Amino acid sequence: MIVYESDVGGFRRDVLTNRIEERIHQLFQQVLRRRTSESEINAWKNSLSHMDRVLSDAVIPEDAGVAIEFLIPGMANRIDFLLTGFNGDRRKVAVIVELK
């Protein structure tokens, strides 16, 4: 189950308009049907603005996939940030980022 899903371009627009943490918080409640703490909301705002800078690199295509708060099936754990796409050989790739 994924809380937030977009492409790099959409994610960067959500960060640029200062609504990324609001969107994730709203989706978190809808998808996971539970509330979260103010500190987690602030952590999203702070860490995801850093990820926006990372994703501004021209080598990363705008249509690469972004998933935030991916609930690992059969576990209570979540992946903070997942970037998906294709490498130079057109093979599927995923990069998992644990945000602190």
C-alpha positions in Angstrom: 0.0 0.0 0.0 1.4 3.4 -1.0 0.3 6.6 0.8 1.7 9.1 -1.8 2.4 8.3 -5.4 3.5 10.7 -8.2 6.2 11.2 -10.7 9.3 13.4 -10.1 7.6 16.4 -11.7 4.5 16.1 -9.6 6.5 15.6 -6.4 8.6 18.6 -7.2 5.5 20.7 -7.8 4.0 19.6 -4.5 7.3 20.6 -2.7 7.6 23.9 -4.6 4.0 24.9 -3.6 4.7 24.0 0.0 1.9 21.5 0.2 3.8 18.2 0.2 3.4 17.5 3.9 -0.2 18.5 3.8 -0.9 16.1 0.9 0.9 13.2 2.6 -0.8 13.9 5.9 -4.3 13.9 4.2 -3.5 10.7 2.2 -1.9 9.0 5.3 -5.3 9.4 7.1 -7.3 8.2 4.0 -5.1 5.3 3.1 -3.9 4.0 6.4 -6.9 5.2 8.3 -4.9 6.6 11.2 -3.5 9.8 12.5 0.1 10.8 12.8 2.1 13.1 15.0 3.0 16.7 14.4 6.7 15.7 14.5 6.2 13.3 11.7 4.5 15.9 9.6 7.4 18.3 10.2 9.8 15.5 9.3 8.1 15.1 6.0 8.3 18.8 5.3 12.0 19.0 6.2 13.3 15.8 4.6 11.3 16.0 1.5 12.6 19.4 0.7 16.0 17.9 0.7 14.8 15.1 -1.6 13.5 17.8 -4.0 17.1 19.1 -4.3 18.4 15.6 -5.0 15.8 15.1 -7.7 16.6 18.4 -9.4 19.5 16.6 -11.0 18.9 16.6 -14.8 19.9 12.9 -15.0 16.8 11.9 -13.1 13.8 12.0 -15.6 10.7 13.9 -14.7 8.6 10.8 -15.3 10.4 8.6 -12.8 8.0 7.3 -10.2 8.0 8.6 -6.6 6.3 6.7 -3.8 6.3 7.9 -0.2 5.3 5.9 2.9 5.1 2.5 1.1 3.7 0.0 3.5 5.6 -3.3 3.0 3.0 -6.1 2.5 2.7 -8.5 5.5 4.8 -6.2 7.7 4.2 -3.1 9.8 7.2 -1.4 8.3 7.1 1.4 5.7 9.6 2.6 3.1 10.0 6.4 3.5 10.8 7.2 -0.1 10.9 5.0 -3.2 12.2 6.2 -6.7 11.3 3.9 -9.6 12.1 4.0 -13.3 14.3 2.4 -16.0 18.1 2.4 -16.3 20.1 2.9 -19.6 19.4 -0.7 -20.6 15.6 -0.1 -20.1 15.6 -2.5 -17.1 13.3 -1.6 -14.2 15.1 -0.1 -11.2 14.1 1.1 -7.8 16.0 3.1 -5.2 14.9 3.0 -1.6 15.7 6.0 0.6 15.4 5.9 4.4 14.9 9.5 5.5 16.2 10.7 8.9 
